[in-house]
Every structure is written in structure tokens, then in C-alpha cells.
Amino acid sequence: MIKIIIVDDSSTSRITLEKLLTKNFSDKYIIVASCEDSASAKKAIKAHKPDLVFLDIEMPNKNGFALLKEIKSINFEVIFTTSHANYAIKAIKADALDYLIKPIHLKDLTVALRRFENKKIIQDSSEIKAIDAKSNNDLIKKISFSTDTGYEFINVNSILYCEANSNYCRIFCVDGRDILLAKTLKSIHEQLIPTNLFHRIHKSYLVNLNYILRLNKAGSLEVELQNGVKLPVSFRQKDNFLNAFKDNIEN
């Protein structure tokens, strides 16, 4: 569940937002604290480590901007809430995720939460991390892929090939699964390089050398994988790929 803290000196505003969130988004979000001032909010943020904070700007003693300046490490997203539109520029400069005008309407709240979720997906997906399943030679045996629904842990050698599509990449596995990631093919290749199993054959394809069934030379060069998929080898990558493929066979 995604943890939320609401900070607003108006009890009416807090209750309104709580009801909107509870009624419409309780399957994904949980309100861990509702604070009426900056002092209690600072304590709640430290205690609960929220993912998202709805922060009122105009509050007595200390406003929302001042509160953020006091927090040394901001590991959460901020959606400012206010009755005044003239804070928009300042909110943007404070690196806020969004800026909602009170009274908050469901439509605007939905858009803001969708923006939060999209950003979180991209951030999580960019954190493809190698997991060290140590063997005698400390080779990476598994890798974790962060997706929009969680994490998938895959044996590296179960990956058949990777296909690029702009700034996204799809991972195809021997068990038929495919995983879409908001990551470039180059970035994924960098994660897989230590295994020496994968080679770039084209600007759009990265293949596991262990699953190449044959090389077809009729016309332009292409590789055929054990599942029957045929992929082109670009002229630019041809020599490097053939050398790597030869070395893989000899080893």
C-alpha cells in the first residue's frame, strides 16, 4: 500500500480529502497520518516514512514551504493544496509533483494520483538491480526487474532476448513470459554484461548466446532462437556478434 500523510490546518479540508481518498482509492493508498500543523507533520513524516504528502501551503506559525526546508532528506512526493492559485510558480520551484486548488475535486485528485503512479513506475523500473546469488565464482545468477505490479526475480539464463522500443524494453523469457520495462536496451545490457551471455545484434535486439539455434545467411544475416523466433543481425553489429558467438561455442 502507498502511504499518505495529509497536512492541513483546516479540519474540513482534511476530512474532505480523507473521504475522497478512502472512498475512491483505498485499494492502493492508505492514510497513515492526518496533521493540523507543521510540527506534528514533521514528526509524522519521520515516524511513518510516507510515499506521498498532501501539504497545505498556508498554515499558522510555519507554512508548507518552510516545513519542507526543515526536512533534511525528502524521500516522498509532495502535492501542495491551497485555496490560492498564486503559489503555483513557487510550488513548481519546490519540485512539487502537483498543485491542487481547494476545494479539491475528484477529477483533479485522480489526475494528480495518476501522475504520482506514473512517476513511481518509471523510477522503480529504472532501478533494475542485479542480485548477487553467490556461487564459487561470484557470477550473477539472478536479476530483479521492478514492474508496475512489483518485482519479478528471474534467472539470468532464462532470458531469451530483449527487444527495444524507444525508451522502453521488453524482456522475453524461456517460460513464455515477457516483461515491459521503462528502460533503454543499453541500460539493461549494462546490467547483464557481467554474465557474458548477452550480445547486441541490432539496435533493437539483445540476445542470449546460449539460446541461438542457428545462423541463417540467406540474404541478410539473422539468428534463429530455440523457440523459433528469428531476429536480424545488423551490418554494424555483425563482426562483433560473430566473434562473440564463436567464443561462446569454444568455451
Secondary structure by P-SEA (a helix, b strand, c coil): cbbbbbbcccaaaaaaaaaaaaaccccccccccccccaaaaaaaaaaccccccccccccccccaaaaaaacccccbbbbbbcccccaaaaaaaacccccccccccaaaaaaaaaaaaaaaaaaaaacccccccccccccccbbbbbcccbbbbbccccccbbbbcccbbbbbccccbbbbbcccaaaaaaaaccccccccccccccccccccccccccccbbbbccccbbbbbcccaaaaaaaaaaaaaac
